Amino acid sequence: MFEGFSPETVDFLWGIRLNNNREWFLQNKPNYVKYLYEPMKALGQALFQPFLDRPGELLKVSRIYRDARLHHPVPYKESLWLCIRQDVAWWGENPCLFLEINPEGIDYGFFIWQPRVATMEAFRQDIAARPEPFLEMMQKAEQAAGMPITAECYKRPKPTEDPRLAPYFAWKKQIGCIRHEDFSPETFSPELAQRAAGFFEALMSVYDYFNQFKV
């Protein structure tokens, strides 16, 4: 059961940022497990409950160790994340619902990092053929989330004859709707799971929509 993160979680995150070396980590590994990794796993299990009966859905919780094969200059990450996504070849090309904690706070929501060019072309063809359902879905999702869904755009947007679709034809990558919480007593409470779950629910229609283009 998720009982919340704690000030000790933040202490560890700042500690690993300022002391990113094996000696410090080994001395503080019990704090990593107790205050960061185990609570994140419990939070992931709580958030994944609505997805248990949905075929193909996965819950992934990151580890703090960097991939040594990438020869990164520091051995550990300074954040931890979880994501809910379909069982696909590479998460970065496909939609996910995620939560990440780092020294600055907690971020969670819907995100597609680097969709394929072919994926975005299929997306444009779909909304051109069926603009009304898409626009209605977007309006309802943004109202429920209380914030817009944004993206990094092409410098030269793709043309469309429907001016309502012009902002979406410009989308290129980093499509997302992400809420940020600074650390406070609220972020240290079990109710964080409820807030994140509610935000995921608000964006579920968008997550499901983009999953039809998964690769």
C-alpha positions as CSV (number, residue, x, y, z in Angstrom):
1,M,0.0,0.0,0.0
2,F,1.3,3.5,-0.9
3,E,1.7,5.5,2.2
4,G,3.4,8.5,0.6
5,F,6.8,9.8,0.0
6,S,8.6,11.7,2.8
7,P,11.1,14.5,3.4
8,E,13.7,11.7,3.6
9,T,12.9,10.9,-0.1
10,V,13.8,14.4,-1.0
11,D,17.0,14.3,1.1
12,F,18.1,11.2,-0.8
13,L,17.3,12.8,-4.2
14,W,19.4,15.8,-3.4
15,G,22.0,13.6,-2.0
16,I,22.4,11.6,-5.1
17,R,22.5,14.8,-7.2
18,L,25.3,16.3,-5.1
19,N,27.2,13.0,-4.5
20,N,26.7,10.9,-7.6
21,N,29.3,8.2,-6.8
22,R,29.4,4.6,-5.8
23,E,30.7,5.2,-2.3
24,W,28.0,7.6,-1.3
25,F,25.3,5.5,-2.9
26,L,26.3,2.3,-1.1
27,Q,26.3,4.1,2.2
28,N,22.9,5.4,1.5
29,K,21.3,2.5,-0.4
30,P,19.0,1.5,2.5
31,N,17.5,5.0,2.3
32,Y,17.1,4.6,-1.5
33,V,15.2,1.4,-1.0
34,K,13.1,2.5,2.0
35,Y,12.2,6.1,1.0
36,L,12.3,6.1,-2.8
37,Y,12.2,2.7,-4.5
38,E,9.7,0.8,-2.4
39,P,7.2,3.8,-2.2
40,M,7.5,4.2,-6.0
41,K,6.7,0.5,-6.5
42,A,3.7,0.8,-4.2
43,L,2.5,3.9,-6.0
44,G,2.8,2.1,-9.3
45,Q,0.7,-0.8,-8.1
46,A,-2.0,1.6,-6.9
47,L,-2.1,3.5,-10.2
48,F,-2.1,0.3,-12.2
49,Q,-5.3,-1.1,-10.6
50,P,-7.6,0.4,-13.4
51,F,-5.4,-1.2,-16.0
52,L,-5.3,-4.8,-14.7
53,D,-8.1,-6.0,-17.0
54,R,-6.9,-4.0,-20.1
55,P,-5.0,-6.3,-22.5
56,G,-1.4,-5.5,-23.3
57,E,-0.9,-2.9,-20.6
58,L,2.4,-2.8,-18.6
59,L,3.6,-1.1,-15.5
60,K,7.3,-0.2,-15.5
61,V,9.2,1.2,-12.5
62,S,12.7,2.5,-13.3
63,R,15.8,1.8,-11.3
64,I,18.3,4.4,-10.2
65,Y,21.3,2.7,-11.9
66,R,22.3,4.1,-15.3
67,D,23.1,1.7,-18.2
68,A,26.9,1.3,-18.0
69,R,26.9,0.5,-21.7
70,L,26.0,4.1,-22.5
71,H,29.2,5.3,-20.7
72,H,27.4,8.1,-18.9
73,P,29.7,10.2,-16.8
74,V,27.8,9.5,-13.6
75,P,26.6,6.1,-12.4
76,Y,23.1,6.9,-11.0
77,K,20.0,8.8,-12.1
78,E,18.8,11.6,-9.9
79,S,15.1,10.8,-10.5
80,L,12.8,7.8,-10.4
81,W,9.8,7.2,-12.6
82,L,7.0,4.8,-13.3
83,C,5.0,4.5,-16.5
84,I,1.9,2.7,-17.8
85,R,2.0,1.8,-21.4
86,Q,1.2,-0.9,-24.0
87,D,3.7,-3.7,-24.6
88,V,5.6,-2.1,-27.4
89,A,9.1,-2.3,-28.8
90,W,10.2,1.1,-27.5
91,W,8.2,3.3,-25.1
92,G,9.6,6.6,-26.5
93,E,7.7,6.2,-29.7
94,N,4.4,5.4,-28.1
95,P,2.0,7.0,-25.6
96,C,2.4,6.5,-21.9
97,L,1.0,7.7,-18.6
98,F,3.8,8.4,-16.2
99,L,4.9,9.8,-12.8
100,E,8.4,11.0,-12.1
101,I,10.0,12.3,-8.9
102,N,13.2,14.4,-8.8
103,P,14.8,16.9,-6.5
104,E,12.5,19.7,-7.9
105,G,9.2,17.9,-7.2
106,I,6.8,15.4,-8.9
107,D,5.5,15.4,-12.5
108,Y,2.8,13.2,-13.8
109,G,0.5,12.9,-16.8
110,F,0.3,11.8,-20.5
111,F,3.3,11.9,-22.8
112,I,4.6,10.8,-26.2
113,W,8.3,11.6,-26.5
114,Q,9.4,10.9,-30.1
115,P,6.6,9.4,-32.2
116,R,7.7,8.2,-35.6
117,V,7.1,10.3,-38.7
118,A,4.8,7.6,-40.0
119,T,2.8,7.7,-36.8
120,M,2.2,11.4,-37.0
121,E,1.2,11.1,-40.7
122,A,-1.3,8.5,-39.8
123,F,-2.5,10.8,-37.0
124,R,-3.0,13.7,-39.4
125,Q,-4.9,11.5,-41.9
126,D,-7.2,10.3,-39.1
127,I,-8.1,13.7,-37.8
128,A,-8.6,15.0,-41.3
129,A,-11.0,12.2,-42.0
130,R,-12.8,12.4,-38.6
131,P,-12.3,15.9,-37.2
132,E,-15.4,16.2,-35.1
133,P,-14.8,13.2,-32.8
134,F,-11.2,14.2,-32.3
135,L,-11.9,17.8,-31.5
136,E,-14.7,16.8,-29.1
137,M,-12.4,14.4,-27.3
138,M,-9.6,17.0,-27.0
139,Q,-12.0,19.6,-25.6
140,K,-13.4,17.2,-23.0
141,A,-9.9,15.9,-22.0
142,E,-8.4,19.3,-21.6
143,Q,-11.4,20.5,-19.5
144,A,-11.2,17.4,-17.3
145,A,-7.4,17.9,-16.9
146,G,-7.7,21.6,-16.3
147,M,-4.8,22.3,-18.7
148,P,-4.0,22.0,-22.4
149,I,-2.3,19.2,-24.3
150,T,0.8,20.6,-26.0
151,A,3.5,19.5,-28.3
152,E,6.8,20.6,-29.9
153,C,5.8,21.8,-33.4
154,Y,7.2,21.9,-36.9
155,K,8.7,25.2,-37.9
156,R,6.7,24.8,-41.1
157,P,3.4,23.2,-40.2
158,K,1.8,20.6,-42.4
159,P,-1.0,22.1,-44.5
160,T,-4.7,21.5,-43.8
161,E,-7.8,22.9,-45.3
162,D,-9.6,22.8,-41.9
163,P,-8.3,25.8,-39.7
164,R,-9.6,24.0,-36.6
165,L,-7.0,21.3,-37.2
166,A,-4.1,23.6,-38.0
167,P,-2.6,23.5,-34.4
168,Y,-2.6,19.7,-34.5
169,F,-1.2,19.4,-38.0
170,A,1.8,21.3,-36.6
171,W,2.5,18.7,-33.9
172,K,5.9,17.0,-34.3
173,K,6.9,15.3,-31.0
174,Q,6.9,15.7,-27.2
175,I,3.1,15.6,-27.1
176,G,1.9,15.8,-23.5
177,C,-0.2,17.1,-20.7
178,I,1.9,17.1,-17.5
179,R,1.1,18.4,-14.0
180,H,3.8,19.5,-11.6
181,E,3.7,19.4,-7.8
182,D,6.3,21.1,-5.7
183,F,7.2,19.2,-2.5
184,S,4.7,20.0,0.3
185,P,2.8,18.1,3.0
186,E,0.3,17.2,0.2
187,T,3.0,15.5,-1.9
188,F,4.0,13.5,1.2
189,S,0.5,12.1,1.7
190,P,-1.1,8.9,0.4
191,E,-3.6,11.1,-1.5
192,L,-0.9,11.7,-4.1
193,A,-2.0,8.4,-5.6
194,Q,-5.6,9.6,-5.9
195,R,-4.6,12.9,-7.5
196,A,-2.4,11.2,-10.1
197,A,-5.0,8.5,-10.8
198,G,-7.6,11.2,-11.3
199,F,-5.3,13.0,-13.7
200,F,-4.7,9.8,-15.6
201,E,-8.4,9.2,-15.9
202,A,-9.0,12.7,-17.3
203,L,-6.4,11.9,-20.0
204,M,-7.4,8.3,-20.7
205,S,-9.3,9.1,-23.9
206,V,-6.2,10.8,-25.4
207,Y,-4.0,7.9,-24.3
208,D,-6.4,5.4,-25.9
209,Y,-6.7,7.4,-29.0
210,F,-3.0,7.6,-29.7
211,N,-2.5,3.9,-28.9
212,Q,-4.3,3.1,-32.1
213,F,-1.1,4.3,-33.8
214,K,1.3,2.3,-31.6
215,V,4.3,0.7,-33.2
